[in-house]
């Protein structure tokens, strides 16, 4: 991954991205301006450039209001950038598509459909025959730990279970990229840890490209190959940190690993220390 505006003198060591890895997502000098309710222009993102390799797990981290979610929505095709371009596999992103699967903090499940019905929905919309759609959906529910809950309804599920359904529903139509906007942010700590572990198992099996927005430094370091640290608003890329930790990852082992601790501490410091552009203001 490359990043515009990253600092060579940054406190964390960085290793160059492999030039042989193809870019799944390319973000080229993207800026985003929104018109506020008072009819004033607000610069949310400023000159963002990133290249995300195929199969990489990349987290976007930064202060509240720095444009993390906006960047994710641009990649998802839900928002068109004011300036610059976002591409997937070399083609400009013009709108949402089944090649990019969103998983957001709001579960957005159909309350009138069962767990099985929610997961089957996308497959049926794609024309998959009912029996095949049901078989695929049951296999996915088994994978995310919801076997036996196929006929429950969303109101009968815990928050963690709802998020598992949302993940299974997204995986059902086989997107090449998962776009995850704080998917575990509303969950209790124990459930959040379990779902992080489940997500890593799924990722290690399928190696989909994942773009993951979070406020948690610990979560970003635990999950990711790379962490994109953004500045305060307007959001710019402050630094891209390569997370050189072994996989598969086991939380109990990483908590004792001084390299893991160093990543967490140094990234946390970036929240407290202004970057060079802020110092010049």
N, C-alpha and C positions, 0 to 999 in steps of 0.2 A: 504494500500500500504506500502511496506517496501522498504528501499533504502540502499544500501551499501555506506558507506562513509559519512552518514549524521552525524551532530554534536549534541551531547546531550546538549551542552551549547549554542545552537543557540538562537537568541533573540526572536524568535516567539514560542508561545506555540504550542505543537503538541499533538494530542490525538492518541492513538494506533488504528490501523485499526482493524475492526471487524474480528475476526478469523473465523467466520462462513460464511463470504462472499467468494464465490468461485473465484479463480483467472481466469479471462478471458485471460489475457496476462501475461506471465512470461518471464522476461529478466534476464538471469543468467550469470553474469560476462562477459558481452559482451565488446570486444574491436574491433576497426576497424582501419586498416592501409591501406592507399592509396599510390600508386606509383605516384609521381608527374611527370610533363613533363621533369624535369631534372633528372629523374630516381632515385630520393631519396624517402625514405619512410617517410610518414607523418602520425603520430598517431592522428586520428580524435576523437576517443572515447576510454576511458580507464576504464575498469573494471566496467561497468554499471550493476547494479542489481536492478530490480523493479518488483513488482507484482501489477497488475492493476485489480481491482475487476470488476465483471460483472455489467454493468449498470453505472459505474462511469464516470464522466466527468473530465478528467485529462489534464491539460495544461503543456507543456514543455517550460520553459522560460530560457533565458540565453544570454550572449553576442554573437555578430555576430561571426560566425566561430567556435562555440563551439560544433557543431555536432548534433544540434536539428533535422534538416531534415534528416541527416544520420540515426539517431535512428528510425525515423518514417519510412524510406524506408526499414530498416531491418525488422520492424514489418510487413510492407506491403509485404515483400518477394521480393522486387526489388533489394536488396543488401544482400549478404550473409556475416555474420560477420566473421572477421579474427579469432577471438577466442570467446568462449562462445556460448550460445544457446538462441534463442528466440522461445517461444512456445505459441500456442493459444489453449486453452482448453486441455492442456496437451500434444499436439502433436507439434513436431518440425516444424517450418515454413520453408518450402522448396522452396516456390515461391509464386507469387500472387494468389489470389483466390477470389471467389465471397463472401466469408464470411467477407472480409475486403474491405471497399469501400473508395477509395482515393478521396479527394476533395482538389485540389491544387490552388495556386494563379493564375496560368495560366489556363484559363477556358477549353481549349482543346475541344471545341465544333466542330462538323463537320460543316464547313461553307456552305456546299451544302445541308444540311438538315434543315428543319424548326425546330422551338422549339419543336413541338410535335414529329417530327421525331427523334430528338436527344434523347428525353426521352424514346421513344419507342425502340430505337436501342438495348439496353441491353436485354430487355424483348424478343424481336424477336430472338436475338441470343440464348436465352435460350429455344426457342421453344414455347413460349407463342403464342397462336393464335392471329391474327391481331386485331380482335374486342376486345378481353380481354386486350391485350397490350394497345390499344388506350384508353379503359375505365380507366385502372389503371393510365396511363400517364396523362390523363385529370384531374383525382382526385388529383394527386401529384402537377400538375401545379396550380390547384386551391388552394391547401394547401400552396404553396410558394408564392401566390399572383400574379400569371401570367395568370389567367383566362382571355381569350380574346386575348392572344398573341400567341396562338397555331400555327398560320400560319406565324408568323414573322420569319425572318432569323437572325442569330447571328449579322450580320453587321448592322442590324436595331435596336439593343438593346444597352442599356447603360451597363456600367461595372457591376453595381449591378444586373441588370436583367440577364446578362450572368451568374453571379455566382449563381443566383437562379435556372437557368436551369441546371447548373452543379450539384447542390445539389439534385434537383429533379431526374436527371438521375442516380445519385448514389443510392438514396433511392429506385429507381424503382426495383432493384434486391435484396432488403431486406438484406443488409449486417448486420452482427451482430456487427461489429466494424466500426466506421467512423474514418478515418485517415485524418486529416485536417492540411495542411501545409500552414499557413498564408493565409487562404482563403479570408480574407477581407483586406489584407495588401495594395492592390493597389486602394482601394476605398476611396472616400471622407468621412469625419467624419460622416456626417448625414446618408449616405447610410450604412456605417459600423455599426452604432448604430442600425439601423433598422434590418439589417441582423443578428446581435447578438441577438436581441429580438426574431426574427423569429426562429433562431436556438434553442434557449432555449425552445420555445414553442413546437417545434418538439421533442426535447430531453425529455421534461417533459411528452409528450404523449407516446413516444415509449420506453424511457429509454435504448437506445442503448449505448454501451460502446463507448466513444469518446476520442481519443488521439489527442490533438490540439496543434500545434506548433505556437507560437506567439512571437513577440518582445515587445508586449504591456503589461505592468504590470496591468493596469486598466482592459484590456480585460480579462486577465487570472483570476484575482480575481472575476470579475463580472460573468464569465461563470462557473467557476470550483468548483468541490468538493475538489480537491487537485491541488497544483502547484508544479511541479518538477523544482527546481532551479539548473541549471548546472553551472559549473565553466568555466573559459576561456579555450581555447584549450590547451591540449587535454581535451575534455569534460568528466567530472565526475559528479556524483550527489553530489551537495553541501548540499542540504536540501530538504526535502519533507514537504510542508506546508499544513496542513489541513485547508480548508476555512470553518469555522463554521458560515455561514450566512443563514438566512431563505430562503426557496423556497416556492412558485415561487418568483423569484427575480424581483423587479421593480427598474429600475435605479434611478428614482427620489427619491425613499425611501432610497436606499443604499447610495446615495451621502450625505445624512444627518446622516448616521449611523457611529458613531465613530469607530466601529469595522472594517468596510470596509476601512475607512481612515487609520487605523492603519496597516492593511494588506498591503495596497498600499505603504505606507511610508516605512515600514520595509523591504519589498521586494525590493523597489527601492534602499535602502541603500546597499543591497547585490551587486548591480552592481558597486558601488563605493568602497566597502571595500574588500580587498583581503581575500581569505580564508586561512586556516592554511597552506595548501601545497604551496601556492604562497609565503607566508611569509618565509617559510623555504628555498626557492630557492635563 
